[in-house]
Amino acid sequence: MFEINPFAELAVTVPAGIMQGFVTVMIALVAGGTIFDIIHKGSAKYFFQRWSREKGLKQRDPGFDEKIASVAKTTAHDVLTSGEFCNFKRRLAHLLTMYGFIAYAVATAVMVFSYPTKDIATPAYWPQIWWLGSAMVCAGGYWFWFFIRVDVAAEGNSPFRVMRADLFVVSLILSTTFALIWAYSQAVGASYSFVALALYLIATAVLFGSVPWSKFSHMFFKPAAAYQKNLAHLNGGRNHLPAPVDKPATLGKPERHGHNY
């Protein structure tokens, strides 16, 4: 089951062109939604204005090697390992979800476009990556939703309380959950296979179609903000914030770090 391309199996009843068209539409929705979000929220204008202001605040001109080192450090610390999360559990849940989604999305695109039918043999590792990625998203997503989310863990609200800000994570979790249910039901020939497929497609359409109203585009803005912040620290401008004091804070030593922050 874990070595079978579920999309090639589906191609027996649904033409591969329809599946490829659906994925293409989802990609277009992400691109268009992100552009709309940038225009609507003025993100590009904000970053440009901040960059222009930073040029007037900088106290030194870093060398090319320093800039490359800063970009490399930011990539390794902030982008690839989510080092801005102080809480280990929150960081691990985020990494599981992030890398799981990347693996799931890439494997889906490869299987749909490169191995769309059973006539073209799919390397076993692509379905395995797809299953593993989906499972990672579910593990990280449900862990975050029920045990780490601040309004649940710290404020005591019900984990079933859903707000607009939760649109991205809810649709992402449901998309991968229904994906696993559909792939399993199709592999064992269950009667509810097409119901699971319909729910999978609906959740996926909501995930990629709701970019302007969800936090989906946050995954693009967040790295850009991290690069800008670290380069600003490098040139001494520090985004118009004061430099660190010479001595550490003397307001007392906390016994433990905050649970969520």
Secondary structure, DSSP 8 states (H G I E B T S, - for coil): -TTS-HHHHHTTTS-HHHHHHHHHHHHHHHHHHHHHHHHHHTHHHHHHHHHHHHHHH-SS---HHHHHHHHHHHIIIIISS-TT--SHHHHHHHHHHHHHHHHHHHHHHHHHHHS-STTS---THHHHHHHHHHHHHHHHHHHIIIII-HHHHTT---TT---GGGHHHHHHHHHHHHHHHHHHHHHHT-TTHHHHHHHHHHHHHHHHHTGGGSSTTHHHHHHHHHHHHHHHHHTT-GGG-----SS---S---SS--S--
